[in-house]
Every structure is written in structure tokens, then in C-alpha cells.
Amino acid sequence: MGEPAYVTVAGKYARRIRSGDLGPGSQLPSYAELAQQNGVSDIVVRKAIELLQGQGLVRSVRRRGIFVTHRPMLVACRPNDNYRGRKRPSATSRMRVSRFSVSRGNSRLRKI
């Protein structure tokens, strides 16, 4: 089973933003146009845009549209980092992500 459609759509636009194809301040097509171009529903497009907003790549302006941010949160990698004799971390260990859950009525985070 492949990745969800909204992840595929978000990935497509994230690559275009990071490559500079969609520059800062560029407006993305409307939800309906994005849905038609990608052959998905409006709900899938809405979730994809939420994912891009969470990554800091786009921002929504009410009654105007979705725009590429001027300062996308891109990760800079310095190839000559000094690890002072320590072993350089592998790519997978640097990208480890934990999932957290918040249960209703409980303000404490629980790692899942």
C-alpha cells in the first residue's frame, strides 16, 4: 500500500517550492484547480495544504489564496560539522521522529 494521496500532493508542491520553481510570494492554484490537476478530491487538497503549512512552506491568506512563504523553513546542512572525535550520526538517526498522543482531559503528552 502506497502513501496517502495528500502526502503525494504535498510532496509534489514541497519539491517545487524547495527547488525554486515556485518562488516566495507565488500563489498556488485554488483548491478546485489543485484537485482537478492532481485527480483528487478537495478534502485531499485541503489536507495537503495543511501539511505544507505545518512545514512552513505556504501560508493561507483569507479570501486571497495560498501563497509560498518568503522564508520557508528549510534545513541547512553543513558538510564540515565538527563532531569532536564523535562518530557522525547517520541520516536515519538524525531524522528520527517521535509520535505523541494527547488524550482528552489529560494535558500530559504520551509517547506512542
C-alpha positions as CSV (number, residue, x, y, z in Angstrom):
1,M,0.0,0.0,0.0
2,G,1.4,3.4,-1.0
3,E,1.4,6.7,0.8
4,P,-1.8,8.7,1.2
5,A,-2.8,10.9,-1.7
6,Y,-2.5,14.1,0.4
7,V,1.1,13.2,1.2
8,T,1.8,12.7,-2.5
9,V,0.3,16.0,-3.5
10,A,2.0,17.9,-0.6
11,G,5.4,16.3,-1.6
12,K,4.9,17.4,-5.2
13,Y,4.4,21.0,-4.2
14,A,7.1,20.9,-1.5
15,R,9.7,19.8,-4.1
16,R,8.6,22.6,-6.4
17,I,8.9,25.2,-3.6
18,R,12.3,23.9,-2.4
19,S,13.7,23.8,-6.0
20,G,12.7,27.4,-6.6
21,D,10.1,26.5,-9.3
22,L,7.5,28.2,-7.0
23,G,9.2,31.3,-5.6
24,P,8.4,33.2,-2.4
25,G,5.1,35.0,-2.7
26,S,3.9,32.8,-5.6
27,Q,0.2,31.9,-5.4
28,L,-0.8,28.3,-5.6
29,P,-3.9,27.4,-7.7
30,S,-7.3,27.2,-6.0
31,Y,-8.4,24.1,-4.1
32,A,-10.6,23.2,-7.1
33,E,-7.8,23.6,-9.6
34,L,-5.3,21.7,-7.5
35,A,-7.9,18.9,-7.1
36,Q,-8.5,18.7,-10.8
37,Q,-4.8,18.9,-11.7
38,N,-4.0,16.0,-9.3
39,G,-7.1,13.9,-9.8
40,V,-8.1,14.0,-6.1
41,S,-10.9,15.5,-4.0
42,D,-11.0,18.9,-2.4
43,I,-10.5,17.2,1.0
44,V,-7.3,15.6,-0.1
45,V,-6.1,19.0,-1.3
46,R,-7.1,20.6,2.0
47,K,-5.0,18.1,4.0
48,A,-2.1,18.5,1.6
49,I,-2.2,22.3,2.2
50,E,-2.4,21.8,5.9
51,L,0.7,19.6,5.7
52,L,2.6,22.3,3.7
53,Q,1.5,24.9,6.2
54,G,2.8,22.7,9.1
55,Q,6.2,22.6,7.3
56,G,6.2,26.4,7.0
57,L,6.3,26.3,3.2
58,V,3.0,28.0,2.5
59,R,0.6,30.4,4.2
60,S,-3.1,31.0,3.8
61,V,-4.5,34.4,3.3
62,R,-8.2,34.5,3.9
63,R,-10.2,35.4,0.7
64,R,-6.9,35.7,-1.3
65,G,-5.5,32.2,-1.5
66,I,-2.5,30.1,-0.6
67,F,1.0,31.7,-1.0
68,V,4.5,30.4,-0.8
69,T,6.2,31.8,2.3
70,H,9.1,34.3,1.9
71,R,11.3,32.3,4.3
72,P,10.5,28.6,4.0
73,M,11.8,26.6,6.9
74,L,14.5,24.7,5.1
75,V,17.1,22.6,6.9
76,A,20.6,23.7,6.2
77,C,23.3,21.0,6.3
78,R,26.9,21.9,6.9
79,P,29.2,19.2,5.5
80,N,32.1,20.1,7.7
81,D,30.4,19.9,11.1
82,N,32.9,19.3,13.9
83,Y,31.8,16.3,15.9
84,R,35.0,16.5,18.2
85,G,36.0,12.9,17.8
86,R,32.5,11.5,18.0
87,K,31.1,9.4,15.2
88,R,29.0,11.4,12.8
89,P,25.3,10.5,13.1
90,S,23.7,8.5,10.3
91,A,21.0,10.1,8.2
92,T,18.3,7.9,9.7
93,S,19.3,8.7,13.3
94,R,19.2,12.5,12.5
95,M,15.7,12.1,11.1
96,R,14.1,10.2,13.9
97,V,10.6,11.4,14.7
98,S,8.6,10.6,17.7
99,R,4.8,10.5,17.6
100,F,2.9,11.8,20.6
101,S,-0.7,11.5,21.6
102,V,-2.8,13.7,23.8
103,S,-5.8,12.1,25.4
104,R,-8.9,14.1,26.1
105,G,-8.9,15.6,29.6
106,N,-5.2,14.8,30.0
107,S,-2.8,17.6,29.4
108,R,0.3,15.3,29.5
109,L,1.9,14.1,26.3
110,R,2.3,10.3,26.0
111,K,4.9,8.9,23.6
112,I,3.4,6.2,21.3
